Amino acid sequence: MTTLYAGYQFKGVLAMALSSCTGGGYDGAVLDGIQRATYDYGQDISVIKECGNRLVYGFLPGVINITGTIERAYTGSGILGFIRGTNETGSIPVQYSGSNIIVGPHLGFYPNGYVSGQPYIVFAKVCFSGHRLTARPGNNLTTEVLDFYAKRMFTGSL
């Protein structure tokens, strides 16, 4: 799993238009207080074996699977609404159109800030799947963790 540790410039953005995440004009909601973002890009590779041979015969690619986790300082900003939806209907970005499931929005991570020439990692068509809250005694921050799935991943520079 790849981990992006948040510095003071790290920014996360949720936007409905992919171009808003890749430098075509900013119009998204900022995810403030991100401490760490982790993602896993898997290809579900299956090994093909041959009877009587100890070597691998081949590999069969499967479905690309992109999952991730966002850890952020709890701000009480209502991010849980992305998980619960309206009246506990499920992840709010998932919309149904006839028999097709349309998933949105897009989630962008900017390790050096949302600044021209800086790198980005954008997850297209994100659906949030889980939420955890951790409260620690003492002066430690209360943190919340958001789990997500994505259909595609893009990298580049703004």
C-alpha positions, 0 to 999 in steps of 0.5 A: 500500500502506498502512503502519502503523509500530509505536510502543511501543504497537503490538500485533498479535494472532492469535485464532481468534474474530473477537470477540477481535480486535474488543473482545469479550474478548482471548484471542489470541496476541500477535505481539511485536516488530512494527516495521511492518505493511503491507497492500494492499486491491485490488478487481481493477478491469477497464476496459471500452473502447468501439471508436472511443472514447478514453474509458473506457466503464465499470469492471468490479469483480473479486475483492477481494484483501487481502494484507499483510506484517508485519515484526518483530524476530526473537525465536525464538518459533516464528512460523515454525510458522504458515507451515510447519505440522506436518511441512511441511504448509503454512500451519497455519491452513488447515483442510480440511473435506470439499471446502471450505477453511476458513481462520482465524485472525484477525489484529488490528493496534492502532496505539495498543495493545489499549485500549478506545476505540482503533482497530483493523484486523482481517484475518479468516480469515488464511493466512500465505504466506511468511517471510523472515529478514534478519540484518544485521551490527553492532548491527542487529536480525535481522528476520523478515517474514511475508506473509499473505492475508486474506478480509475486513478490518474497521476500528473502535474497541475 
